[in-house]
């Protein structure tokens, strides 16, 4: 592992390990090097080795997560090779905090929100995504990504304000879930016939088998985006561009896809731009989707643009369990305000690298 100074372009230090480096995570306090059967915790200021976690289950994919908040350095990694158990470890005090029984199947993805107060996870089945509080490990939310097929989760990420959680997989659909604020106030009585029927149906789930009852209480996606490909590894993020919330998806084919995100109504996100990351010139696809003039300044103007993938959209219920454009969403599911995702002044650019034998990490 080589550590470089981002601005000076000079090497700070280098370390060798007994086996392949599977992943590297870092924040302003700690740097983690994850091998298949051990995790090394370094102090970011002087790169001193603080702790080596040796008694961990085999982790062949190098799955681990590190909170980026400056006041904590929580580490999460699989606690079992056969079940979805998560070990929550405090990187500051160098002590285990708790163990979370997150899923029945083995883990495929884990991630912290920006403040380190929430932890999201998905299993290898990829059908259910759960969110837990940190550090007590209590379950806060449970979302159903789909029901008809198992998928491989490629990316799982919170928005910077923790209002949304985005999940992408090896399918053509990206799901965005909204984290509702839980209140203790007494719910209002439904005023419509469908409202009464819905309340009776939810009450009846208490008498159904646990598996069925849990499924009925899982929330569907607040918004979805349709990719024009499937089967490729991809990474997604939620950001603010020209004061408008956007979904960005980078694919292993070397393309960056930009979608709008309606923070009030959700529904289907509209593809507004495709950009090549290969630096080999502008492709035909880029010419069609490139915005000329620049990005529209209102959401209404943005949503009016035709989507490159709209022709393949099937009206009605989404196969993967997500909401579609035009679907009526209950008033209590509306976002409480505009989404603030930009926090560029708080955190420096950090590049997390994955490699076989050598990982290169840049730190300013």
C-alpha beads as a LAMMPS data file, in Angstrom:
LAMMPS data file: protein, C-alpha beads

364 atoms
363 bonds

1 atom types
1 bond types

-500.0 500.0 xlo xhi
-500.0 500.0 ylo yhi
-500.0 500.0 zlo zhi

Masses

1 110.0

Atoms # bond

1 1 1 0.000 0.000 0.000
2 1 1 1.380 3.395 -1.022
3 1 1 0.069 6.589 0.617
4 1 1 0.570 9.822 -1.314
5 1 1 0.133 13.494 -0.497
6 1 1 -2.682 14.636 -2.770
7 1 1 -1.477 18.228 -3.376
8 1 1 2.288 17.730 -3.328
9 1 1 2.211 14.489 -5.288
10 1 1 4.804 12.941 -2.997
11 1 1 4.785 9.568 -1.266
12 1 1 4.108 9.695 2.464
13 1 1 4.765 6.051 3.259
14 1 1 4.282 2.489 2.043
15 1 1 3.357 -0.736 3.811
16 1 1 3.450 -4.412 2.871
17 1 1 0.972 -7.016 4.098
18 1 1 0.923 -10.783 4.351
19 1 1 -1.845 -11.297 1.793
20 1 1 -3.807 -9.467 -0.895
21 1 1 -5.289 -6.078 -0.052
22 1 1 -9.018 -6.323 -0.824
23 1 1 -10.181 -2.824 0.142
24 1 1 -9.034 0.425 1.749
25 1 1 -11.155 2.933 3.677
26 1 1 -10.105 6.219 5.238
27 1 1 -11.401 9.365 6.890
28 1 1 -9.636 12.236 8.642
29 1 1 -8.659 10.072 11.615
30 1 1 -8.227 6.467 10.524
31 1 1 -7.068 4.391 7.547
32 1 1 -8.251 0.789 7.259
33 1 1 -6.613 -1.928 5.209
34 1 1 -8.861 -4.953 4.790
35 1 1 -7.429 -8.380 3.976
36 1 1 -9.457 -11.572 3.723
37 1 1 -8.960 -12.580 7.360
38 1 1 -7.708 -9.399 9.063
39 1 1 -8.188 -5.626 9.225
40 1 1 -5.364 -3.179 9.958
41 1 1 -6.258 0.177 11.582
42 1 1 -3.768 3.032 11.102
43 1 1 -3.688 6.533 12.591
44 1 1 -4.069 8.865 9.603
45 1 1 -1.809 11.583 11.092
46 1 1 1.379 9.523 11.393
47 1 1 0.267 6.228 9.752
48 1 1 1.121 4.352 12.943
49 1 1 -0.497 0.926 13.190
50 1 1 -2.971 1.132 16.080
51 1 1 -4.750 -2.203 15.933
52 1 1 -4.906 -5.403 13.939
53 1 1 -8.205 -7.289 13.963
54 1 1 -7.195 -10.913 13.464
55 1 1 -10.112 -12.908 14.858
56 1 1 -12.602 -12.047 12.119
57 1 1 -14.548 -14.422 9.842
58 1 1 -13.262 -14.919 6.319
59 1 1 -14.167 -11.870 4.215
60 1 1 -13.298 -12.828 0.606
61 1 1 -14.758 -9.646 -0.915
62 1 1 -13.110 -7.240 1.545
63 1 1 -16.496 -5.862 2.570
64 1 1 -16.223 -3.129 5.214
65 1 1 -17.379 0.442 5.864
66 1 1 -15.920 3.401 7.766
67 1 1 -17.867 6.455 8.919
68 1 1 -16.523 9.755 7.541
69 1 1 -17.682 12.081 10.320
70 1 1 -14.822 13.911 12.066
71 1 1 -16.153 13.096 15.550
72 1 1 -16.302 9.302 15.177
73 1 1 -14.617 6.496 13.287
74 1 1 -17.051 3.596 13.364
75 1 1 -16.058 0.512 11.426
76 1 1 -18.526 -2.112 10.198
77 1 1 -17.578 -5.506 8.792
78 1 1 -19.218 -8.961 8.407
79 1 1 -19.383 -10.971 11.602
80 1 1 -20.164 -14.273 9.914
81 1 1 -19.430 -16.052 6.663
82 1 1 -22.847 -17.741 6.557
83 1 1 -25.263 -15.108 7.917
84 1 1 -25.830 -11.364 7.648
85 1 1 -24.270 -10.416 10.971
86 1 1 -22.530 -7.020 11.240
87 1 1 -19.820 -6.178 13.763
88 1 1 -19.787 -2.490 14.735
89 1 1 -16.331 -1.414 15.951
90 1 1 -15.189 1.942 17.378
91 1 1 -12.016 2.983 15.574
92 1 1 -11.244 5.673 18.150
93 1 1 -11.491 3.642 21.355
94 1 1 -10.469 0.459 19.483
95 1 1 -13.285 -1.559 21.042
96 1 1 -16.201 -3.565 19.691
97 1 1 -19.464 -1.651 20.139
98 1 1 -22.126 -4.239 19.263
99 1 1 -23.148 -6.996 16.871
100 1 1 -26.174 -6.494 14.611
101 1 1 -28.225 -9.412 13.249
102 1 1 -29.022 -7.581 10.022
103 1 1 -30.017 -10.349 7.566
104 1 1 -30.468 -14.091 7.351
105 1 1 -28.256 -14.367 4.263
106 1 1 -24.657 -13.214 3.928
107 1 1 -23.927 -9.527 3.500
108 1 1 -23.419 -7.863 0.118
109 1 1 -23.255 -4.146 1.035
110 1 1 -22.899 -1.945 4.133
111 1 1 -22.558 1.836 4.352
112 1 1 -22.705 4.683 6.902
113 1 1 -24.441 8.011 6.467
114 1 1 -22.363 11.203 6.548
115 1 1 -22.773 11.811 10.286
116 1 1 -22.075 8.193 11.262
117 1 1 -25.423 7.914 13.037
118 1 1 -26.991 5.376 10.644
119 1 1 -25.824 2.165 8.997
120 1 1 -27.516 0.594 5.956
121 1 1 -27.073 -2.998 4.799
122 1 1 -28.184 -5.443 2.120
123 1 1 -27.742 -9.199 1.813
124 1 1 -26.666 -11.228 -1.206
125 1 1 -30.324 -11.737 -2.136
126 1 1 -30.658 -7.967 -2.534
127 1 1 -34.407 -7.927 -1.914
128 1 1 -34.473 -6.133 1.459
129 1 1 -32.427 -3.145 2.641
130 1 1 -32.328 -2.260 6.337
131 1 1 -31.136 0.830 8.202
132 1 1 -29.875 0.692 11.801
133 1 1 -29.052 3.379 14.342
134 1 1 -25.451 3.817 15.470
135 1 1 -24.077 2.962 17.984
136 1 1 -26.951 0.962 19.562
137 1 1 -27.729 -1.070 16.430
138 1 1 -31.522 -0.703 16.590
139 1 1 -33.446 -1.204 13.333
140 1 1 -34.914 2.085 12.088
141 1 1 -36.148 1.358 8.545
142 1 1 -36.784 -1.595 6.290
143 1 1 -37.157 -1.227 2.532
144 1 1 -38.079 -3.784 -0.109
145 1 1 -36.102 -3.412 -3.313
146 1 1 -37.931 -6.170 -5.153
147 1 1 -39.739 -9.491 -4.829
148 1 1 -39.445 -11.412 -8.105
149 1 1 -35.716 -11.896 -8.426
150 1 1 -32.510 -11.891 -6.435
151 1 1 -29.925 -9.311 -7.474
152 1 1 -26.352 -8.331 -6.684
153 1 1 -26.179 -4.936 -4.978
154 1 1 -23.482 -2.830 -6.646
155 1 1 -23.780 0.370 -4.630
156 1 1 -25.512 1.518 -1.457
157 1 1 -25.209 5.183 -0.431
158 1 1 -26.962 7.823 1.688
159 1 1 -27.533 11.393 0.555
160 1 1 -25.442 13.892 2.525
161 1 1 -28.482 15.037 4.526
162 1 1 -29.560 11.399 5.191
163 1 1 -33.019 12.011 3.738
164 1 1 -32.538 9.440 0.993
165 1 1 -30.842 6.069 0.520
166 1 1 -29.876 4.963 -2.984
167 1 1 -29.274 1.373 -4.090
168 1 1 -28.108 0.095 -7.473
169 1 1 -27.603 -3.500 -8.596
170 1 1 -26.816 -5.631 -11.641
171 1 1 -30.328 -4.934 -12.976
172 1 1 -31.499 -1.940 -14.995
173 1 1 -33.234 -0.236 -12.047
174 1 1 -31.797 2.107 -9.416
175 1 1 -33.954 2.509 -6.299
176 1 1 -34.094 5.585 -4.070
177 1 1 -35.737 5.229 -0.654
178 1 1 -36.850 8.068 1.583
179 1 1 -36.102 7.918 5.303
180 1 1 -39.296 9.137 6.939
181 1 1 -39.168 10.866 10.317
182 1 1 -40.838 8.609 12.885
183 1 1 -43.192 10.492 15.193
184 1 1 -44.959 9.407 18.362
185 1 1 -48.080 11.398 17.586
186 1 1 -51.346 9.508 17.167
187 1 1 -52.115 8.914 13.462
188 1 1 -55.141 10.661 12.041
189 1 1 -58.222 8.633 11.204
190 1 1 -58.506 7.908 7.466
191 1 1 -61.139 10.000 5.713
192 1 1 -61.644 7.844 2.600
193 1 1 -62.893 4.323 1.948
194 1 1 -59.494 3.253 0.599
195 1 1 -57.890 4.700 3.714
196 1 1 -60.109 2.601 5.976
197 1 1 -59.436 -0.528 3.909
198 1 1 -55.702 0.121 4.071
199 1 1 -55.836 0.507 7.848
200 1 1 -57.824 -2.720 8.217
201 1 1 -55.401 -4.547 5.931
202 1 1 -52.366 -3.442 7.950
203 1 1 -54.123 -4.445 11.181
204 1 1 -54.821 -7.887 9.698
205 1 1 -51.117 -8.462 9.065
206 1 1 -50.678 -8.985 12.811
207 1 1 -52.418 -12.355 12.373
208 1 1 -50.363 -13.456 9.359
209 1 1 -47.073 -15.409 9.454
210 1 1 -44.061 -13.292 10.386
211 1 1 -42.516 -13.484 6.904
212 1 1 -45.713 -12.199 5.275
213 1 1 -46.322 -9.560 7.942
214 1 1 -42.789 -8.181 7.602
215 1 1 -43.166 -7.960 3.828
216 1 1 -46.400 -5.954 4.136
217 1 1 -44.748 -3.415 6.428
218 1 1 -41.697 -2.857 4.196
219 1 1 -41.667 0.442 2.320
220 1 1 -41.350 0.617 -1.443
221 1 1 -38.954 2.859 -3.316
222 1 1 -39.752 6.570 -3.267
223 1 1 -38.118 7.053 -6.674
224 1 1 -36.537 4.887 -9.376
225 1 1 -34.223 5.387 -12.335
226 1 1 -34.064 3.159 -15.412
227 1 1 -30.614 2.397 -16.813
228 1 1 -30.113 1.497 -20.468
229 1 1 -27.950 -1.457 -19.459
230 1 1 -27.869 -4.321 -16.969
231 1 1 -25.277 -6.759 -15.698
232 1 1 -22.540 -4.120 -15.358
233 1 1 -20.974 -3.040 -12.094
234 1 1 -21.930 0.521 -11.239
235 1 1 -21.695 3.090 -8.463
236 1 1 -24.361 5.690 -7.677
237 1 1 -24.468 8.855 -5.613
238 1 1 -26.878 11.690 -4.838
239 1 1 -25.603 15.228 -5.340
240 1 1 -26.696 18.822 -5.962
241 1 1 -25.798 20.345 -9.328
242 1 1 -26.798 23.942 -10.102
243 1 1 -28.962 23.880 -6.965
244 1 1 -30.983 20.881 -8.183
245 1 1 -30.852 17.349 -6.715
246 1 1 -29.374 14.816 -9.109
247 1 1 -28.745 11.080 -9.217
248 1 1 -25.376 10.158 -10.732
249 1 1 -24.589 6.615 -11.882
250 1 1 -21.125 5.626 -13.118
251 1 1 -20.892 2.298 -14.970
252 1 1 -17.935 -0.007 -15.526
253 1 1 -18.291 0.690 -19.258
254 1 1 -16.918 4.181 -18.627
255 1 1 -20.061 6.291 -18.737
256 1 1 -21.631 8.691 -16.247
257 1 1 -25.410 9.016 -16.290
258 1 1 -27.159 12.021 -14.731
259 1 1 -30.818 11.849 -13.679
260 1 1 -33.100 14.397 -12.093
261 1 1 -34.617 13.611 -8.674
262 1 1 -37.895 15.131 -7.565
263 1 1 -37.535 15.483 -3.757
264 1 1 -41.250 16.182 -3.326
265 1 1 -43.041 13.650 -5.518
266 1 1 -40.413 11.013 -6.234
267 1 1 -41.519 8.726 -9.047
268 1 1 -39.357 7.919 -12.048
269 1 1 -36.160 9.923 -12.468
270 1 1 -35.562 11.394 -15.921
271 1 1 -32.249 10.874 -17.718
272 1 1 -30.921 14.311 -18.649
273 1 1 -27.293 13.700 -19.638
274 1 1 -24.792 10.975 -20.497
275 1 1 -21.064 11.661 -20.310
276 1 1 -18.122 9.528 -21.401
277 1 1 -15.417 9.051 -18.758
278 1 1 -12.939 7.469 -21.145
279 1 1 -11.623 10.763 -22.548
280 1 1 -11.731 9.445 -26.109
281 1 1 -13.969 12.149 -27.486
282 1 1 -17.714 12.702 -27.603
283 1 1 -19.830 9.695 -28.523
284 1 1 -23.091 9.775 -30.448
285 1 1 -24.909 9.004 -27.225
286 1 1 -23.331 12.044 -25.607
287 1 1 -24.371 14.290 -28.493
288 1 1 -27.992 13.221 -28.114
289 1 1 -28.150 13.667 -24.358
290 1 1 -25.824 16.636 -23.961
291 1 1 -27.673 19.703 -22.701
292 1 1 -27.378 22.730 -24.957
293 1 1 -27.738 25.302 -23.551
294 1 1 -26.713 24.494 -19.971
295 1 1 -28.894 22.670 -17.433
296 1 1 -32.367 24.168 -16.984
297 1 1 -32.808 26.196 -13.820
298 1 1 -36.247 24.902 -12.823
299 1 1 -37.441 21.428 -11.989
300 1 1 -40.462 21.825 -14.270
301 1 1 -38.179 22.506 -17.231
302 1 1 -36.019 19.535 -16.317
303 1 1 -38.835 17.018 -16.036
304 1 1 -40.241 18.225 -19.367
305 1 1 -37.161 16.934 -21.184
306 1 1 -37.732 13.522 -22.844
307 1 1 -35.976 10.584 -21.250
308 1 1 -33.756 8.370 -23.368
309 1 1 -35.139 5.358 -21.503
310 1 1 -38.784 6.426 -21.355
311 1 1 -39.741 4.256 -24.326
312 1 1 -38.968 1.113 -22.352
313 1 1 -40.924 2.159 -19.291
314 1 1 -43.951 0.003 -18.563
315 1 1 -46.827 1.893 -16.911
316 1 1 -48.213 0.577 -13.667
317 1 1 -46.471 -1.260 -10.891
318 1 1 -42.712 -1.605 -11.182
319 1 1 -41.371 -5.152 -11.433
320 1 1 -38.722 -4.332 -8.851
321 1 1 -41.183 -2.798 -6.395
322 1 1 -40.447 0.902 -7.061
323 1 1 -42.735 3.850 -7.641
324 1 1 -43.300 5.080 -11.203
325 1 1 -43.919 8.556 -12.587
326 1 1 -47.595 9.457 -12.315
327 1 1 -48.262 7.133 -9.379
328 1 1 -50.272 8.732 -6.596
329 1 1 -48.144 8.985 -3.459
330 1 1 -49.806 9.600 -0.077
331 1 1 -49.355 13.076 1.374
332 1 1 -47.468 11.774 4.425
333 1 1 -44.715 10.481 2.136
334 1 1 -43.852 13.915 0.736
335 1 1 -40.420 15.294 1.588
336 1 1 -40.491 17.951 4.292
337 1 1 -38.286 20.398 2.394
338 1 1 -35.644 20.868 -0.272
339 1 1 -32.715 18.486 -0.367
340 1 1 -29.353 19.945 0.664
341 1 1 -26.653 17.549 -0.482
342 1 1 -23.594 19.741 -1.031
343 1 1 -21.089 19.724 1.804
344 1 1 -17.905 20.438 -0.134
345 1 1 -16.442 22.817 2.452
346 1 1 -16.617 20.239 5.230
347 1 1 -14.745 17.289 3.746
348 1 1 -11.720 17.151 1.428
349 1 1 -11.778 14.931 -1.674
350 1 1 -11.100 11.343 -0.676
351 1 1 -10.474 8.506 -3.099
352 1 1 -11.196 4.969 -1.894
353 1 1 -9.281 2.385 -3.888
354 1 1 -9.653 -1.346 -4.343
355 1 1 -6.929 -3.586 -5.687
356 1 1 -5.455 -7.077 -5.708
357 1 1 -2.064 -6.651 -4.134
358 1 1 -1.461 -2.924 -3.955
359 1 1 -3.897 -0.190 -3.057
360 1 1 -3.005 3.450 -3.683
361 1 1 -4.679 6.045 -1.488
362 1 1 -4.617 9.829 -1.907
363 1 1 -4.984 12.024 1.167
364 1 1 -4.663 15.810 1.303

Bonds

1 1 1 2
2 1 2 3
3 1 3 4
4 1 4 5
5 1 5 6
6 1 6 7
7 1 7 8
8 1 8 9
9 1 9 10
10 1 10 11
11 1 11 12
12 1 12 13
13 1 13 14
14 1 14 15
15 1 15 16
16 1 16 17
17 1 17 18
18 1 18 19
19 1 19 20
20 1 20 21
21 1 21 22
22 1 22 23
23 1 23 24
24 1 24 25
25 1 25 26
26 1 26 27
27 1 27 28
28 1 28 29
29 1 29 30
30 1 30 31
31 1 31 32
32 1 32 33
33 1 33 34
34 1 34 35
35 1 35 36
36 1 36 37
37 1 37 38
38 1 38 39
39 1 39 40
40 1 40 41
41 1 41 42
42 1 42 43
43 1 43 44
44 1 44 45
45 1 45 46
46 1 46 47
47 1 47 48
48 1 48 49
49 1 49 50
50 1 50 51
51 1 51 52
52 1 52 53
53 1 53 54
54 1 54 55
55 1 55 56
56 1 56 57
57 1 57 58
58 1 58 59
59 1 59 60
60 1 60 61
61 1 61 62
62 1 62 63
63 1 63 64
64 1 64 65
65 1 65 66
66 1 66 67
67 1 67 68
68 1 68 69
69 1 69 70
70 1 70 71
71 1 71 72
72 1 72 73
73 1 73 74
74 1 74 75
75 1 75 76
76 1 76 77
77 1 77 78
78 1 78 79
79 1 79 80
80 1 80 81
81 1 81 82
82 1 82 83
83 1 83 84
84 1 84 85
85 1 85 86
86 1 86 87
87 1 87 88
88 1 88 89
89 1 89 90
90 1 90 91
91 1 91 92
92 1 92 93
93 1 93 94
94 1 94 95
95 1 95 96
96 1 96 97
97 1 97 98
98 1 98 99
99 1 99 100
100 1 100 101
101 1 101 102
102 1 102 103
103 1 103 104
104 1 104 105
105 1 105 106
106 1 106 107
107 1 107 108
108 1 108 109
109 1 109 110
110 1 110 111
111 1 111 112
112 1 112 113
113 1 113 114
114 1 114 115
115 1 115 116
116 1 116 117
117 1 117 118
118 1 118 119
119 1 119 120
120 1 120 121
121 1 121 122
122 1 122 123
123 1 123 124
124 1 124 125
125 1 125 126
126 1 126 127
127 1 127 128
128 1 128 129
129 1 129 130
130 1 130 131
131 1 131 132
132 1 132 133
133 1 133 134
134 1 134 135
135 1 135 136
136 1 136 137
137 1 137 138
138 1 138 139
139 1 139 140
140 1 140 141
141 1 141 142
142 1 142 143
143 1 143 144
144 1 144 145
145 1 145 146
146 1 146 147
147 1 147 148
148 1 148 149
149 1 149 150
150 1 150 151
151 1 151 152
152 1 152 153
153 1 153 154
154 1 154 155
155 1 155 156
156 1 156 157
157 1 157 158
158 1 158 159
159 1 159 160
160 1 160 161
161 1 161 162
162 1 162 163
163 1 163 164
164 1 164 165
165 1 165 166
166 1 166 167
167 1 167 168
168 1 168 169
169 1 169 170
170 1 170 171
171 1 171 172
172 1 172 173
173 1 173 174
174 1 174 175
175 1 175 176
176 1 176 177
177 1 177 178
178 1 178 179
179 1 179 180
180 1 180 181
181 1 181 182
182 1 182 183
183 1 183 184
184 1 184 185
185 1 185 186
186 1 186 187
187 1 187 188
188 1 188 189
189 1 189 190
190 1 190 191
191 1 191 192
192 1 192 193
193 1 193 194
194 1 194 195
195 1 195 196
196 1 196 197
197 1 197 198
198 1 198 199
199 1 199 200
200 1 200 201
201 1 201 202
202 1 202 203
203 1 203 204
204 1 204 205
205 1 205 206
206 1 206 207
207 1 207 208
208 1 208 209
209 1 209 210
210 1 210 211
211 1 211 212
212 1 212 213
213 1 213 214
214 1 214 215
215 1 215 216
216 1 216 217
217 1 217 218
218 1 218 219
219 1 219 220
220 1 220 221
221 1 221 222
222 1 222 223
223 1 223 224
224 1 224 225
225 1 225 226
226 1 226 227
227 1 227 228
228 1 228 229
229 1 229 230
230 1 230 231
231 1 231 232
232 1 232 233
233 1 233 234
234 1 234 235
235 1 235 236
236 1 236 237
237 1 237 238
238 1 238 239
239 1 239 240
240 1 240 241
241 1 241 242
242 1 242 243
243 1 243 244
244 1 244 245
245 1 245 246
246 1 246 247
247 1 247 248
248 1 248 249
249 1 249 250
250 1 250 251
251 1 251 252
252 1 252 253
253 1 253 254
254 1 254 255
255 1 255 256
256 1 256 257
257 1 257 258
258 1 258 259
259 1 259 260
260 1 260 261
261 1 261 262
262 1 262 263
263 1 263 264
264 1 264 265
265 1 265 266
266 1 266 267
267 1 267 268
268 1 268 269
269 1 269 270
270 1 270 271
271 1 271 272
272 1 272 273
273 1 273 274
274 1 274 275
275 1 275 276
276 1 276 277
277 1 277 278
278 1 278 279
279 1 279 280
280 1 280 281
281 1 281 282
282 1 282 283
283 1 283 284
284 1 284 285
285 1 285 286
286 1 286 287
287 1 287 288
288 1 288 289
289 1 289 290
290 1 290 291
291 1 291 292
292 1 292 293
293 1 293 294
294 1 294 295
295 1 295 296
296 1 296 297
297 1 297 298
298 1 298 299
299 1 299 300
300 1 300 301
301 1 301 302
302 1 302 303
303 1 303 304
304 1 304 305
305 1 305 306
306 1 306 307
307 1 307 308
308 1 308 309
309 1 309 310
310 1 310 311
311 1 311 312
312 1 312 313
313 1 313 314
314 1 314 315
315 1 315 316
316 1 316 317
317 1 317 318
318 1 318 319
319 1 319 320
320 1 320 321
321 1 321 322
322 1 322 323
323 1 323 324
324 1 324 325
325 1 325 326
326 1 326 327
327 1 327 328
328 1 328 329
329 1 329 330
330 1 330 331
331 1 331 332
332 1 332 333
333 1 333 334
334 1 334 335
335 1 335 336
336 1 336 337
337 1 337 338
338 1 338 339
339 1 339 340
340 1 340 341
341 1 341 342
342 1 342 343
343 1 343 344
344 1 344 345
345 1 345 346
346 1 346 347
347 1 347 348
348 1 348 349
349 1 349 350
350 1 350 351
351 1 351 352
352 1 352 353
353 1 353 354
354 1 354 355
355 1 355 356
356 1 356 357
357 1 357 358
358 1 358 359
359 1 359 360
360 1 360 361
361 1 361 362
362 1 362 363
363 1 363 364
